Amino acid sequence: MATRAMNPEIETREGFTVVGIPHRASPQSDFAAIWDEFGQRVHEYDGSPIEEAAYAVGYDYNDEIDEFTYLTGMRTDPDPEVPDGWEAIDVPPQTYAVFTTTMAEAGEAMVQIYQEWLPVSEYSRGMGPEFEYYDEAFDATDPDSTFTVHVPITSAK
Protein backbone atom coordinates (compact mmCIF):
# COMPACT_ATOMS: atom_id res chain seq x y z
CA MET A 1 0.00 0.00 0.00
CA ALA A 2 1.48 3.34 -1.01
CA THR A 3 1.26 6.16 1.47
CA ARG A 4 0.98 9.83 0.59
CA ALA A 5 4.75 9.98 1.16
CA MET A 6 5.45 8.47 -2.26
CA ASN A 7 4.86 11.75 -4.14
CA PRO A 8 7.60 14.09 -2.96
CA GLU A 9 8.11 17.72 -3.80
CA ILE A 10 11.66 18.74 -4.70
CA GLU A 11 12.83 21.76 -2.73
CA THR A 12 16.10 23.65 -2.33
CA ARG A 13 16.61 25.12 1.13
CA GLU A 14 19.08 27.47 2.69
CA GLY A 15 21.15 26.17 5.58
CA PHE A 16 19.93 26.54 9.15
CA THR A 17 20.76 25.56 12.73
CA VAL A 18 18.75 23.29 15.03
CA VAL A 19 19.40 23.03 18.77
CA GLY A 20 17.98 20.08 20.65
CA ILE A 21 18.40 16.85 22.53
CA PRO A 22 20.29 14.06 20.73
CA HIS A 23 19.56 10.34 21.10
CA ARG A 24 21.19 7.35 19.48
CA ALA A 25 18.27 5.66 17.75
CA SER A 26 17.27 2.93 15.31
CA PRO A 27 14.08 2.42 13.29
CA GLN A 28 12.71 0.44 16.26
CA SER A 29 13.28 3.24 18.81
CA ASP A 30 10.43 4.68 20.86
CA PHE A 31 10.26 8.07 19.15
CA ALA A 32 7.24 9.11 21.20
CA ALA A 33 9.36 8.79 24.36
CA ILE A 34 12.16 10.79 22.72
CA TRP A 35 9.70 13.58 21.89
CA ASP A 36 8.21 13.40 25.40
CA GLU A 37 11.66 14.01 26.86
CA PHE A 38 12.11 17.01 24.59
CA GLY A 39 8.75 18.40 25.72
CA GLN A 40 9.76 17.99 29.36
CA ARG A 41 13.16 19.63 28.84
CA VAL A 42 12.40 22.38 26.31
CA HIS A 43 12.45 24.95 29.15
CA GLU A 44 16.21 24.32 29.55
CA TYR A 45 16.91 26.25 26.36
CA ASP A 46 17.24 29.98 27.11
CA GLY A 47 17.41 31.17 23.50
CA SER A 48 14.61 32.13 21.17
CA PRO A 49 13.52 29.79 18.41
CA ILE A 50 13.25 31.33 14.93
CA GLU A 51 9.80 29.84 14.35
CA GLU A 52 7.01 28.04 16.16
CA ALA A 53 7.87 24.65 14.70
CA ALA A 54 9.74 21.56 15.81
CA TYR A 55 12.45 19.66 13.99
CA ALA A 56 13.98 16.22 14.24
CA VAL A 57 17.35 15.89 12.53
CA GLY A 58 18.82 12.50 11.65
CA TYR A 59 22.59 12.27 11.19
CA ASP A 60 25.71 10.28 12.08
CA TYR A 61 24.36 7.11 10.45
CA ASN A 62 25.91 3.70 11.08
CA ASP A 63 24.43 1.46 8.39
CA GLU A 64 26.16 -1.65 9.76
CA ILE A 65 24.04 -1.58 12.92
CA ASP A 66 21.13 0.53 11.55
CA GLU A 67 21.69 3.31 14.08
CA PHE A 68 21.79 7.11 13.87
CA THR A 69 21.59 10.24 15.99
CA TYR A 70 18.05 11.63 16.22
CA LEU A 71 18.01 15.20 17.54
CA THR A 72 14.65 16.66 18.56
CA GLY A 73 14.71 20.41 18.69
CA MET A 74 13.98 23.83 17.26
CA ARG A 75 15.47 26.14 14.69
CA THR A 76 17.70 28.88 16.14
CA ASP A 77 20.24 31.48 15.14
CA PRO A 78 23.69 30.06 14.32
CA ASP A 79 26.03 29.39 17.26
CA PRO A 80 23.39 29.16 20.00
CA GLU A 81 24.13 28.71 23.69
CA VAL A 82 23.60 24.98 24.20
CA PRO A 83 22.38 23.55 27.53
CA ASP A 84 24.14 20.52 29.03
CA GLY A 85 23.10 17.35 27.23
CA TRP A 86 21.92 19.28 24.16
CA GLU A 87 23.61 19.78 20.78
CA ALA A 88 23.41 22.24 17.93
CA ILE A 89 23.64 20.98 14.37
CA ASP A 90 24.05 23.03 11.23
CA VAL A 91 21.93 21.69 8.39
CA PRO A 92 23.69 22.74 5.16
CA PRO A 93 21.95 24.31 2.18
CA GLN A 94 20.89 21.60 -0.24
CA THR A 95 18.13 20.08 -2.33
CA TYR A 96 15.60 17.77 -0.68
CA ALA A 97 12.89 15.35 -1.64
CA VAL A 98 10.07 16.39 0.70
CA PHE A 99 7.59 13.71 1.71
CA THR A 100 4.37 14.36 3.62
CA THR A 101 3.31 11.68 6.09
CA THR A 102 1.49 11.17 9.39
CA MET A 103 2.50 9.61 12.68
CA ALA A 104 0.34 6.58 11.81
CA GLU A 105 2.15 6.12 8.46
CA ALA A 106 5.66 7.28 9.41
CA GLY A 107 7.32 3.86 9.74
CA GLU A 108 5.87 2.58 6.47
CA ALA A 109 6.71 5.89 4.77
CA MET A 110 10.39 5.66 5.73
CA VAL A 111 10.60 2.13 4.33
CA GLN A 112 8.93 3.24 1.11
CA ILE A 113 11.15 6.31 0.75
CA TYR A 114 14.41 4.39 1.08
CA GLN A 115 13.50 0.97 -0.32
CA GLU A 116 10.97 1.84 -3.01
CA TRP A 117 11.07 5.49 -4.09
CA LEU A 118 14.78 6.38 -3.91
CA PRO A 119 16.13 3.30 -5.78
CA VAL A 120 13.89 3.93 -8.82
CA SER A 121 13.93 7.73 -8.77
CA GLU A 122 16.28 9.87 -10.82
CA TYR A 123 18.00 10.91 -7.57
CA SER A 124 20.68 9.63 -5.24
CA ARG A 125 20.73 10.36 -1.52
CA GLY A 126 22.75 13.48 -0.94
CA MET A 127 25.26 14.11 1.81
CA GLY A 128 24.21 15.58 5.11
CA PRO A 129 21.37 15.07 7.54
CA GLU A 130 17.74 14.44 6.79
CA PHE A 131 15.13 16.18 8.90
CA GLU A 132 11.50 16.09 9.91
CA TYR A 133 9.53 19.34 10.09
CA TYR A 134 6.52 19.71 12.38
CA ASP A 135 4.77 23.02 11.70
CA GLU A 136 2.65 24.88 14.24
CA ALA A 137 -0.51 23.09 13.01
CA PHE A 138 0.92 19.65 13.86
CA ASP A 139 -1.00 17.90 16.66
CA ALA A 140 0.94 15.08 18.35
CA THR A 141 -2.30 13.70 19.82
CA ASP A 142 -3.79 13.19 16.33
CA PRO A 143 -2.28 10.19 14.47
CA ASP A 144 -3.49 11.72 11.17
CA SER A 145 -1.76 15.08 11.70
CA THR A 146 0.81 15.60 8.94
CA PHE A 147 4.50 16.50 8.99
CA THR A 148 7.22 16.42 6.37
CA VAL A 149 10.37 14.35 5.96
CA HIS A 150 13.20 16.08 4.05
CA VAL A 151 15.72 13.69 2.44
CA PRO A 152 18.82 15.30 0.89
CA ILE A 153 19.18 14.37 -2.77
CA THR A 154 21.43 14.88 -5.78
CA SER A 155 20.46 14.33 -9.39
CA ALA A 156 23.45 12.20 -10.26
CA LYS A 157 22.96 8.43 -10.10
Order of alpha helices (4+ residues) and beta strands (2+ residues): beta-beta-alpha-beta-beta-beta-beta-alpha-beta-beta-beta
